[in-house]
Amino acid sequence: MKRDVKIAMAGLAHVHGTGFLKKALTFEGVSVVGFYDNDNPENARAASEEFGAPVYTDLDALLSSGANMLLTARINCDKPEYIIRALEAGLGVVADKPMATRMEDVDAIEAAAKKSGAPLYLMLTERFGEAICTAKKLIDEGAIGTVAQQYLVRPHRLHPTKRPDWMYDHARYGGIINDIGVHDVDLARFFSGQEVKSILASHTALARHPQFTDFWDTGMTMMEMADGSVATVAVNWLTPDEYHAHGDTRFYITGTRGYIEVSTVNNTVRFYSDTEKEQYVPVSPLPMTVEEDALNAMSDWSYRPAVTTHDSIEATRATLLAQLAADAYRKSR
C-alpha cells in the first residue's frame, strides 16, 4: 500500500509511543512532523533530538501543521483530551493503552470518532502474536467446537523504582485491570467472536508492594460474553525477579469439543480435541506487524485493520467496567 502518513506525536509518558514511532518510520511514506508534551517537556525535547522533528509548544499548532495522524502515549487519565482534539481536527489516531480511565471519556471519544469518521487505533498488540493468531485460526475452523470458557493470565514485572510517580496514583493510572487487562479483555472478544455482555465479578489487591497505598498489583475479573460463555482475566505485577521475560503470559481456551493452550513467551499452541490427540500446532508467520496495520488504517480510511475503531472502543469500555466494578467493591469494604 502506498502511504503518506505524517505523524504528530503528543504525549510521551510511556515508551510505547516512541517504540511505535521508531518502527513506523521504517516504512516508506511515513514521517514525523513534531512533538508536543506540556506534561513532560523533557521527553518531547529528547524525542526531537532522536527523531529530528521540532518541539511544538501549542497542540493546535501541531495538529494543524500538515499532520494527518496523532500518535499519543500520554498519562492514562489525560489521554482522552488529545485523542478527542485530534479526531475533531480530522486526524486519525493511534494510542497506547489504556485509552481512558473514565467512562464519560470513552463515550466522548466514541462520539468524536463517529462524527469525524477518522480511524481510531488502540495498540492491542497481542492480536499480532503468532501463537495467538494460530489459536484463533483453529477456533475459527471449528477445531474445538464453540468457545465455552477462557482463562487469560497476564503477569508483568513492575520494577517499582523505574516507573513514573503517576503510576502509583490510582486516579491518574486508572488501575491494573484497566491498564494491562485490556489486552486480555480484547482477546476474549477476539477468540470467541463475542462482545462482553456483563462483568460477573472483579477484584484488585496489593500483594507484593506495601510501600504503595493507592496502587494494586493484582487483579481479576470474570466476564459473561454475549453468547453466555465465560472469560476470566487474571493480571498482576508479580513476575519474579529472576524470570527471563517480562511475564509468562498464557491463554487457556476450552471449547465444547476441544482445548487450546497458548504461551506467548514460548510461542507455542497446545491443542487436543474429541478427534485429535494432544499436539503442539506449528505457528504461522504473520502477514504484517501492528505498526504496518495501523499505518494502513491511517493511509486509507476504507481499509479494515485487525484493530478497528469498534474494537478500540469496546475493549476499552468492557475493561473499564471491570476496573470500576473492582474499585466499587473496594470502596464498599
ZAVO-636144 format. One line per field, with one value per residue (C-alpha): residue number from 0; residue in one letter; x, y, z. Coordinates in nm, 3 decimals, always signed. Last residue first. Layout:
i <- c(NUM ...) .
aa <- c(a ...) .
u <- c(X ...) .
v <- c(Y ...) .
w <- c(Z ...) .
END
This chain:
i <- c(332 331 330 329 328 327 326 325 324 323 322 321 320 319 318 317 316 315 314 313 312 311 310 309 308 307 306 305 304 303 302 301 300 299 298 297 296 295 294 293 292 291 290 289 288 287 286 285 284 283 282 281 280 279 278 277 276 275 274 273 272 271 270 269 268 267 266 265 264 263 262 261 260 259 258 257 256 255 254 253 252 251 250 249 248 247 246 245 244 243 242 241 240 239 238 237 236 235 234 233 232 231 230 229 228 227 226 225 224 223 222 221 220 219 218 217 216 215 214 213 212 211 210 209 208 207 206 205 204 203 202 201 200 199 198 197 196 195 194 193 192 191 190 189 188 187 186 185 184 183 182 181 180 179 178 177 176 175 174 173 172 171 170 169 168 167 166 165 164 163 162 161 160 159 158 157 156 155 154 153 152 151 150 149 148 147 146 145 144 143 142 141 140 139 138 137 136 135 134 133 132 131 130 129 128 127 126 125 124 123 122 121 120 119 118 117 116 115 114 113 112 111 110 109 108 107 106 105 104 103 102 101 100 99 98 97 96 95 94 93 92 91 90 89 88 87 86 85 84 83 82 81 80 79 78 77 76 75 74 73 72 71 70 69 68 67 66 65 64 63 62 61 60 59 58 57 56 55 54 53 52 51 50 49 48 47 46 45 44 43 42 41 40 39 38 37 36 35 34 33 32 31 30 29 28 27 26 25 24 23 22 21 20 19 18 17 16 15 14 13 12 11 10 9 8 7 6 5 4 3 2 1 0) .
aa <- c(r s k r y a d a a l q a l l t a r t a e i s d h t t v a p r y s w d s m a n l a d e e v t m p l p s v p v y q e k e t d s y f r v t n n v t s v e i y g r t g t i y f r t d g h a h y e d p t l w n v a v t a v s g d a m e m m t m g t d w f d t f q p h r a l a t h s a l i s k v e q g s f f r a l d v d h v g i d n i i g g y r a h d y m w d p r k t p h l r h p r v l y q q a v t g i a g e d i l k k a t c i a e g f r e t l m l y l p a g s k k a a a e i a d v d e m r t a m p k d a v v g l g a e l a r i i y e p k d c n i r a t l l m n a g s s l l a d l d t y v p a g f e e s a a r a n e p n d n d y f g v v s v g e f t l a k k l f g t g h v h a l g a m a i k v d r k m) .
u <- c(-1.548 -1.766 -1.477 -1.302 -1.615 -1.660 -1.300 -1.331 -1.650 -1.481 -1.195 -1.432 -1.632 -1.302 -1.218 -1.555 -1.533 -1.173 -1.229 -1.545 -1.383 -1.065 -1.251 -1.508 -1.231 -1.090 -0.792 -0.707 -0.749 -1.030 -0.905 -1.166 -0.979 -0.673 -0.342 -0.424 -0.559 -0.254 -0.034 -0.212 -0.165 +0.201 +0.269 +0.084 +0.304 +0.213 +0.145 +0.202 +0.419 +0.230 +0.261 +0.312 +0.049 +0.176 -0.020 -0.264 -0.470 -0.730 -1.094 -1.253 -0.996 -0.635 -0.421 -0.101 -0.001 +0.352 +0.533 +0.736 +0.671 +0.331 +0.208 -0.129 -0.336 -0.618 -0.893 -1.155 -1.516 -1.734 -1.443 -1.192 -0.944 -0.643 -0.430 -0.079 +0.152 +0.472 +0.582 +0.855 +1.084 +1.379 +1.231 +1.484 +1.290 +0.964 +0.671 +0.432 +0.268 -0.055 -0.337 -0.601 -0.880 -1.172 -1.392 -1.738 -1.966 -2.325 -2.332 -2.285 -1.982 -2.003 -1.700 -1.488 -1.230 -0.902 -0.643 -0.307 -0.060 -0.298 -0.190 -0.302 -0.112 +0.222 +0.508 +0.321 +0.442 +0.385 +0.018 -0.199 -0.546 -0.794 -1.130 -1.399 -1.704 -1.978 -1.900 -2.161 -2.224 -1.867 -1.879 -1.840 -1.607 -1.482 -1.108 -1.112 -1.359 -1.163 -0.851 -0.987 -1.046 -0.694 -0.523 -0.737 -0.606 -0.281 -0.407 -0.776 -0.719 -0.419 -0.592 -0.661 -0.312 -0.411 -0.681 -0.493 -0.175 +0.109 +0.154 +0.179 +0.516 +0.688 +0.820 +1.186 +1.183 +0.899 +1.049 +0.694 +0.729 +0.409 +0.183 -0.101 -0.329 -0.634 -0.880 -1.146 -1.457 -1.719 -1.570 -1.775 -1.626 -1.257 -1.134 -1.418 -1.206 -1.248 -1.108 -0.805 -0.742 -0.765 -0.505 -0.266 -0.333 -0.240 +0.072 +0.195 +0.121 -0.032 -0.361 -0.146 -0.056 -0.383 -0.230 -0.561 -0.647 -0.903 -0.979 -1.134 -1.509 -1.517 -1.858 -1.827 -1.476 -1.583 -1.882 -1.668 -1.409 -1.679 -1.830 -1.489 -1.427 -1.754 -1.645 -1.334 -0.980 -0.924 -0.726 -0.535 -0.335 -0.122 -0.295 -0.303 -0.533 -0.656 -0.666 -0.973 -0.926 -1.213 -1.031 -0.713 -0.893 -1.068 -0.748 -0.556 -0.818 -0.869 -0.507 -0.531 -0.616 -0.359 -0.061 +0.005 +0.116 -0.018 +0.032 -0.183 -0.218 -0.274 -0.007 +0.011 +0.095 -0.266 -0.239 +0.096 -0.038 -0.340 -0.110 +0.091 +0.453 +0.572 +0.902 +1.064 +1.150 +1.489 +1.393 +1.635 +1.675 +1.303 +1.235 +1.463 +1.297 +0.950 +1.054 +1.197 +0.864 +0.688 +0.334 +0.331 +0.417 +0.425 +0.631 +0.675 +0.627 +0.705 +0.735 +0.589 +0.593 +0.819 +0.805 +1.097 +0.940 +0.664 +0.918 +1.065 +0.721 +0.581 +0.868 +0.829 +0.471 +0.504 +0.787 +0.529 +0.462 +0.526 +0.207 +0.160 +0.318 +0.217 +0.270 +0.259 +0.139 +0.155 +0.137 +0.126 +0.000) .
v <- c(-0.278 -0.071 +0.127 -0.194 -0.328 -0.006 -0.011 -0.371 -0.287 +0.021 -0.194 -0.441 -0.158 -0.009 -0.335 -0.350 +0.011 -0.013 -0.336 -0.183 +0.143 +0.003 -0.288 -0.051 +0.173 -0.139 -0.349 -0.602 -0.318 -0.269 -0.027 +0.235 +0.505 +0.451 +0.585 +0.584 +0.230 +0.115 +0.280 +0.084 -0.247 -0.175 -0.082 -0.388 -0.607 -0.781 -1.114 -1.313 -1.623 -1.947 -2.143 -2.518 -2.694 -2.871 -3.192 -3.377 -3.625 -3.505 -3.618 -3.516 -3.239 -3.154 -2.844 -2.687 -2.363 -2.234 -1.902 -1.983 -1.642 -1.618 -1.945 -2.059 -2.351 -2.486 -2.733 -2.938 -3.031 -2.780 -2.540 -2.460 -2.179 -2.135 -1.827 -1.767 -1.472 -1.567 -1.211 -0.959 -1.246 -1.437 -1.486 -1.395 -1.103 -1.293 -1.155 -1.006 -0.704 -0.894 -0.982 -1.256 -1.244 -1.487 -1.544 -1.702 -1.823 -1.698 -1.596 -1.225 -1.293 -1.316 -1.170 -1.267 -1.018 -1.049 -0.803 -0.797 -0.514 -0.253 +0.110 +0.387 +0.295 +0.194 +0.081 -0.248 -0.381 -0.757 -0.841 -0.532 -0.632 -0.598 -0.766 -0.813 -1.034 -1.103 -0.818 -0.821 -0.879 -0.867 -0.890 -1.219 -1.352 -1.600 -1.565 -1.194 -1.089 -1.277 -1.132 -0.780 -0.849 -0.988 -0.685 -0.451 -0.627 -0.427 -0.081 -0.120 -0.426 -0.263 +0.062 +0.403 +0.549 +0.911 +0.847 +0.549 +0.745 +0.490 +0.505 +0.884 +0.852 +0.716 +0.357 +0.260 +0.246 -0.006 -0.258 -0.386 -0.719 -0.832 -1.137 -1.178 -1.483 -1.541 -1.814 -1.875 -2.092 -2.215 -2.149 -2.345 -2.653 -2.705 -2.736 -2.525 -2.361 -2.025 -2.174 -2.322 -1.988 -1.803 -2.037 -1.963 -1.590 -1.614 -1.820 -1.572 -1.268 -0.977 -0.959 -0.917 -0.564 -0.401 -0.060 +0.129 +0.256 +0.529 +0.586 +0.917 +0.927 +1.267 +1.241 +0.874 +0.921 +1.223 +1.035 +0.734 +0.956 +1.130 +0.799 +0.668 +0.994 +0.959 +0.609 +0.737 +0.589 +0.625 +0.481 +0.231 +0.157 +0.320 +0.544 +0.570 +0.845 +0.957 +1.331 +1.537 +1.820 +1.680 +1.346 +1.517 +1.711 +1.393 +1.188 +1.468 +1.512 +1.136 +1.080 +1.268 +0.979 +0.744 +0.981 +1.049 +0.784 +0.954 +0.926 +1.169 +1.117 +1.351 +1.606 +1.920 +2.153 +2.192 +1.931 +2.074 +2.430 +2.309 +2.141 +2.457 +2.449 +2.245 +2.056 +2.013 +1.690 +1.517 +1.178 +1.149 +1.520 +1.588 +1.279 +1.411 +1.752 +1.597 +1.388 +1.697 +1.873 +1.615 +1.736 +2.000 +1.733 +1.815 +1.660 +1.726 +1.641 +1.269 +1.088 +0.783 +0.738 +0.435 +0.231 +0.237 +0.541 +0.323 +0.115 +0.413 +0.566 +0.256 +0.250 +0.625 +0.572 +0.251 +0.423 +0.585 +0.946 +1.091 +1.288 +1.446 +1.293 +1.436 +1.179 +1.249 +0.941 +0.931 +0.563 +0.346 +0.000) .
w <- c(+5.221 +4.989 +4.843 +4.738 +4.574 +4.378 +4.258 +4.141 +3.950 +3.804 +3.676 +3.509 +3.351 +3.231 +3.060 +2.883 +2.761 +2.643 +2.451 +2.302 +2.191 +2.034 +1.878 +1.723 +1.587 +1.426 +1.528 +1.256 +1.009 +0.757 +0.489 +0.389 +0.586 +0.370 +0.496 +0.869 +0.851 +0.655 +0.917 +1.191 +1.010 +0.939 +1.302 +1.433 +1.216 +0.891 +0.721 +1.040 +1.050 +1.124 +1.445 +1.428 +1.642 +1.951 +1.991 +2.214 +2.012 +1.764 +1.728 +2.059 +2.087 +2.160 +2.122 +2.255 +2.081 +2.131 +2.106 +2.420 +2.576 +2.408 +2.554 +2.419 +2.546 +2.332 +2.420 +2.238 +2.164 +2.351 +2.373 +2.643 +2.585 +2.814 +2.749 +2.880 +2.956 +3.137 +3.210 +3.134 +3.039 +3.186 +3.531 +3.800 +3.951 +3.977 +3.771 +4.029 +3.864 +3.815 +3.577 +3.583 +3.322 +3.335 +3.031 +3.037 +2.759 +2.754 +2.387 +2.464 +2.685 +3.060 +3.232 +3.530 +3.655 +3.839 +3.965 +4.135 +4.197 +4.336 +4.376 +4.610 +4.927 +4.779 +5.003 +5.051 +4.712 +4.700 +4.740 +4.696 +4.581 +4.294 +4.235 +3.972 +3.941 +3.685 +3.445 +3.170 +2.800 +2.667 +2.288 +2.107 +1.838 +2.096 +2.042 +1.962 +2.232 +2.499 +2.335 +2.388 +2.755 +2.765 +2.614 +2.825 +3.136 +3.133 +3.222 +3.303 +3.520 +3.691 +3.782 +3.630 +3.645 +3.711 +3.970 +4.111 +4.184 +4.184 +3.807 +3.829 +4.004 +3.693 +3.692 +3.721 +4.101 +4.104 +3.856 +3.788 +3.610 +3.439 +3.477 +3.225 +3.252 +3.032 +3.126 +2.863 +2.884 +2.638 +2.292 +2.038 +1.878 +1.948 +1.587 +1.449 +1.178 +1.353 +1.673 +1.496 +1.322 +1.654 +1.803 +1.515 +1.564 +1.931 +1.861 +1.601 +1.815 +1.625 +1.814 +2.126 +2.010 +2.103 +2.030 +2.009 +1.662 +1.596 +1.228 +1.123 +1.055 +1.225 +1.393 +1.481 +1.622 +1.829 +1.973 +2.063 +2.229 +2.432 +2.544 +2.647 +2.834 +3.024 +3.123 +3.300 +3.279 +2.905 +2.613 +2.819 +2.619 +2.353 +2.104 +1.724 +1.600 +1.257 +1.215 +1.125 +1.376 +1.587 +1.591 +1.711 +1.984 +2.101 +2.121 +2.295 +2.563 +2.601 +2.709 +3.038 +3.272 +3.119 +3.103 +2.734 +2.485 +2.174 +1.799 +1.602 +1.229 +0.931 +1.011 +0.800 +1.088 +1.201 +1.479 +1.588 +1.604 +1.798 +2.050 +2.124 +2.243 +1.948 +1.954 +1.614 +1.428 +1.408 +1.550 +1.844 +1.916 +1.897 +2.107 +2.383 +2.368 +2.389 +2.688 +2.862 +2.809 +3.031 +3.098 +2.822 +2.569 +2.199 +1.921 +1.551 +1.186 +1.188 +0.855 +0.682 +0.304 +0.309 +0.627 +0.874 +1.040 +1.187 +1.379 +1.564 +1.610 +1.780 +2.028 +2.075 +2.187 +2.386 +2.574 +2.803 +2.906 +2.561 +2.499 +2.158 +1.848 +1.511 +1.237 +0.865 +0.681 +0.302 +0.221 -0.089 +0.000) .
END
